[in-house]
Amino acid sequence: MKGRYKKARLHDAPDDARGQELARDAGSGAAYDARFDAGYKEGYDAGFDAGYGAGHSKGYGDGYNQGYDKGYEAAYAPAYDSGYDEGFRKGYDDGYAKAWDTAFDKAYDSSYGAGYHHGFKAGYLDGASEVGMVAAEEAIASLLPENQILPQYSAEEIIRRGLATVSDQVVPILSGKEVALRIKRALDRREPLSIVRLGDGEALTLAQDVVLDADEILKRAPWLSHAGVDVPDTAARAALKESILRAHIVGVPTSRIRNHQPLLFKAFEALGIEWSGLALTHAVINYIVHKEGHLKAAVGDRRLLLVGNLAGELQDVLVQAGANVVGAVAPVSGVRDVDRVMAEVRAFEFDIAFVAAGVAAVILAERIATEMGKVALDFGHLADELVYGQAKWE
């Protein structure tokens, strides 16, 4: 009797890995096809599908197994058969309720955040691109002499011709392959290397009170607190500036949307950051080295530490893919949490750290390299993509 019911339990309990696989298939990539108006909706749907399936399956499986065990232990005795039936039904009901109430909420929150970010980003950039071309055409019209037109050239062609006149001032930045080679060299030589990335969140943090006032920053980026900075926070600005100056490689936006490259370089100038002395690369270098296939090869079987709010989930994914993960540090509650997180990081023996923690990741990655002599990569939302199945460790 006992063996038969154990077998039934193993057969009927939900397959957590399969649930996660189905959830990843359902949510994979939907948000990237979004346009401006549809960005939010498709990001939501993709995130919901990706997170709910995994959360529901795990919660259901945990609840079912606990219900089974409790039902079995409580019912096994003289009234085994009737007690088992009652315990089984109770366990099933309790497990399902637990899955719905707890796993659903957790899966919904995390997947919605990831889906919304990707959907919003794709839609925003697509919409901004269209607006940008219109603005470029209008700018050209306003710069032409009165009573003159230039219909034989598009805005893109005029810009191309204009760029040719400043080609001697173009600033080269490191490619994905070049950055990956530096990662491997630092690991081979056991030398410190910090790779940090500056996007709109970092640009807005640096711009506080020197380029933009707090009200304008909050107007442009009400989401900045989710990236770890509660404006006004000049201490965060100062810490970020110092880490940029000490970092070995600094990723900067190639996008010329106002909160990206233009704002960042205005903040550099206002804060006295001499960017020409920095080793620059792409702000999305994390995606580039991974999607070009360089990152996994550079890391190899080195001891890997994960830092950030998704560190635990990312550990599961990377270990399953064969990575040598030695630990996960979570959560990271913004820039003000950096000192506490660093204390936890120091408890681990590792070779390279992937840090996915919003604006705080810049400071953490730089300090891990500077203070501990390790390699550290600002990993960003690549962590979300790996966890939710939109990317694979390969």
N, C-alpha and C positions, 0 to 999 in steps of 0.2 A: 504493500500500500504506500509506504513512505517513498520508495524509489519511484513509483509511478507518478506521484504528485510532483516530485522534484523535476521529473522529465517534462511534465506538462508545463511547469513554470518556466523552464528554459525555452520550451518551444513557443509558448504564447507571449512571453514578455517582449516588449517592443525592442527592436534592434536600434540602439542609439546611434551607431555609426551610419546605419542606413538612413535613419531619419535626418541626420546632418547632411548626408550626400544628397538626398532628395531636396532638402531645403536649399542647399547651395545651387543645385540645378535650377530650382524655381526662381531664385532671385538673381542669378548670375548675369551681370552685364546690362540689366534692363535700364538702369539709370543713365548709362552712357549714351543711349540713343535719344535722350530727352532733348527737347527744344526749350526755349525760354519759358513759354506758358505751361508746358507739360513737365518741366523739370521737377517741380515739387511732387506732383502726383506719382510719376514713375519712380522717383527716388523712394517715396514712401512705400509703394507696392513692392519694390525689389527688396527693401530692407525688411519689411514685414514678413514676406515669404521666406527670406533667408533665415531670419531669427526665430520666427514662431515655430517652424517645423522642428528645428534642433531643440529648442527649449521645451516644446510640448513632449517630444519623444523622450527626452531625458527625464523630465519631471514625471511623465506617465510611468516610465520604467522603474524609477526610484520608488514611486508610490505603490506600484503593483507589487514589487518585491517586498517592501516593508509590510504591506498588507498581507501578503502571503505568509511571511514569517510569523507575524503576530497571530494571524488566523490559525496557522498550523500549531504554534506553541500553546495557544489558549485552548484550542479545541481538542488537541490530541490527548486522550485519556479514555475514560469509559465511553464518552459520546463522541468518538473521533469523527465518524462520518457526518453526523449532523453538525457538529461543531466546526468541522472543516468547511462545509458548505456555507455556513453562516459567516465564518471568518474570511473565506474567500470573497464573498459578496461585499463584506464590509471593507476588506482591503482594496478591492477593485474600486469601490465608490470613493473611499478616502484618497486613493492614489490618483484617480482621475481629477478629483476636486483640487488636490494639491498641485497637480500639473497645471490646471487651469488658473488657479489663483496666484501661484508663485512663479512657476516657470514661464507662463505666458507673459506675466508682467515684466519679468527680467528680459526675456527674449524680445519682447516688443520694444522696450526702451532702448536696448543696445542696437537692435537691427534698424529701428527707425532712425536713430542717430546716424548710423553709417549710410543708410539709404538716402536720407535727406541730404547729407553732405554731398554725396556723389551726384545726386539728381540736381541739387541746387547749383553745384559747381558747373556741371555740364550745361545746364540751361542758361546760367548767368553768362558764361563765356560765349556761348553761341549768340545769345541776345546782344551782348556787348560788341561782338564782332560785326553784327549787322549795323548796329548804331554807329560803330566806329567808322565804317566805310562811308556812311552818309555824312558823318561829321567831317571826314577827310575831303569829300567832294565840296562841301560847303566852305571849308577853310580855304581851299584853292580858289574858289570863286571870289571870296572876300579879299584875297591877296592880289588878284589880277588888277591891272590898271582899269580905270573907269572906261566903259564903252568897248571893252575887249573881252573875247572869249577864247577858250582853248579846247574845242570839242574833239580834236583829233587824238587826244591822249586821255586815258583813264587816270583816276587818282593813283592807282597802283603803279602805272608806268611813270607818272611824274615823280612819285616818291622814289622809285627805282633809280631814275636818272639823278635825282637829288642826292641819294646815298652815294652814288659814284663819286661825287665831289668831296665826300668826307671819308672815303675808304681808308685813307692813311691814319684815321683816328679811331677805327673800329677796334674794340677791345676783345682779344681772344679769351675764351673761358675753357676750362678743362672738360674733356669729353667723358662719357661713361667709361670707356675702356681705360683712359688715363687715370681716372679716380680709382677704378678697380685694381689697377697695377700698384697704385700707392697703398691701397689697403693690404694687398698681399705682401708687398715689401715691408710694411710696418709690422705685420704679423710675423713674417720670417725673421726679422731683425729684433723683434720684441721692443719696438719703438712706439712712443705715443703718437696717435693720430686722431684728431677730431674733425668730423665732417658735419657741419651745421647748415641749416637751410633757412632762408629768410623769405617769407611770403607776406601776404597782406597783414596777418596778425602781428608779425614782428615789425613790419613797417609802421603800423599804427601805434604800437607800443613805443617805438623809438621817437615817433613824431609828437608825443605828448608835450604840450606847452612850448615846443620849439618850432613846430610847423603848424600844428592844429591844436585848438583848445579842446578840453574834455568833452564839451557838448557836441562839437562837430565829430569827434571820434565816435562817441556813442551813437550819433545819428547815422554815421556811415557803417558802423559795426556793432550793433546791439548784441551780437553773438560773442564778442571778445572775451567775456567772462568765461565762456565755455572753453576758450583756448588757454585759460589760466591767468588772465590779467583783469583785475577790477579797476577800471579807470575812475579817478586818476591814481596812478601808482608810479611815481617817479623813481622809487627804489627799484622797481622792475625794469624801468628804462635804463638805469645806471648799470644794473647787473647784466642786462642784455648787451649793452655797449661793450663792457669789459670782456665778455665772453667772445664777442665778434672779433675784437682786437687780438685775442689770444688763440682763436681757432686756427687750425692748420689749413682747412679748406672751407670756403664760405659759398653756399649756394645762393644765387640772386635770381630774381624773376627775369625772364626774357619778355614776359608780357608787359606791354606799356599801358595797360589799364591803370587808371589814376591811383588806386590804392596799392599798386604793385611796384614796378620799377620806378616810375616817376616819384612817388611818395618816399620810397626807400632811399633814393639817392639825394632827395632834398633833406631828409633826416640825417643822412651821413654828413652832408655839408654843414647842417646846423649844429651837429654834435662834434664836429671836428674829426670825423672818422676819415682817414686818408685811404680811400678804397683802392687806389692804384697800387698800394703795397700789399693787398690781400691776394691770396690764391683763390680765384673765383671759379665757380662752376654753376651748373643749372640749379635753380631752386627745387626742381623735381628730380634731382640726381638719384634719390632713393629709388624712384620708379625706373629710371634709365638703366642703372647698373643691374637691377633685377630683371627687367624685361629684355635686355640685351643678352642675358645669360651669364653676366660676369660675376655677380655677387656670390652665388653659391660656390662657384669655382674658387673665388678668392678666399672665402671663409673656410672651405674644406671641412675638416673634422675638428676645427679649433673649438675651444670651450666658449660657449655663447651664453651671455646673460641678457635677459629681456627686462625692460623697464617701461612701465606705463599701465594705464588702466585695463588694457586687454592683454597684459603680459601672460596671465595664466592660460587664457584661451589660445593665445599664440604659441605658447609652449607645447600644448597638446598637438597642434597642427604640425609644428616643426619637428617634434620628436617622432611623430608618425612618419614624417618624410625623411627621417634619417639624420637630422641635425643633432649635434652634441650640445644640447641645452643643459646648463648646470644650475639654472635658477631663474626665478621670475620675481620682480619687485613691483608691487601694486598695493594701493593706488598711488597716483601722483595728483595731488590737489592743488595744481597751479604753481606759479612761480614762488609763492611764499612757502611752499612745501619742499623746496629744493634741499635745504640742509638736512631735514629728516630723511629724505630719500637717499641722499648721499651716504648717510650713516648706515642704511640698510645695504646699499651697494657694496660698501667696504667689507661686508661680512662674507663675500663670495670670492672664490678664486676663479678667474675667467681670463680669456684673451681678448674678446671683442664684445661690445654691448650694442644692442639695438634699442634705441630710446624713442618711444612714441608717446609724447606728453605735451603736445601743443607748444606754446612759446617756451615753456620750461625745458623742453627737450634741447634747445640750443645751449642753455646754461649747463644742464646736466651732462650733455655729450662733451662739452669743452672741459668741464671740471673732471670728468672721469679720465680723460686723456691727460690733462695737465697735472692733476693731483695723484693719479694712480699709475700713470705711464701706460695706459691701455689704449686700444683702438675703440672708438665710439662713433656710431653712425646715427644721425637724426633720422629715424625710420618713418615717421609721419603716418599717414593714412594707408601706407602699404600694409601696416599691421591689420587694419580693417579688411583689406582686400584678401589677405591670406586667411584670416579667420572666417570670413563669410564666403569663401570659395570663389571669389572673383579673380584670384591669382593663385598660382601654385609655386611651391618651393622647388624650383628646377632650374 
